[in-house]
Amino acid sequence: MNKIIPRVNATKATLDLIDELTREHGPVLFHQSGGCCDGSQPMCFPLNDFRLGSSDIRLGKIGGAEFWMSKDQYEYWKHTQLTIDVVEGRGSSFSLEIPLGKRFIVRSRLFTDEELLQLN
């Protein structure tokens, strides 16, 4: 039996921050649009305050929150596993963590050939 390889996962610090944001704002989701500057970072929104588009792709869930990416951005990232992390510092987006002086970032690694076969 093959092990399921997640396309997206999260660090403990990220999971803790998702818990904190969910307690304050209710259910949340992540979206990575691929825009310039902070738009290319993962952003966290209250579940009902963000409208997904028909070209958005669901990569998985982290900490109970769905993680979505625009199709164009996905074409660049489809060969990588994303790990969502959090660092100190303010970004300039509308993401929920910004007022806390933190920001979500992406760390990535290429899938191995074996993992890519399991994904497909």
ZICORWO-V444110 format. One record per helix or strand of 2 or more residues. SS is the DSSP state (H for helix, E for strand). FROM is the first residue (numbers start at 0). LEN is the number of residues. Records with the same first field share a line. If there is no record, write none. Layout:
SS=FROM-LEN, FROM-LEN
//
This chain:
E=7-3, 27-5, 42-4, 55-7, 64-6, 79-9, 101-9
H=11-14, 36-4, 46-3, 70-7, 97-3, 112-7
//
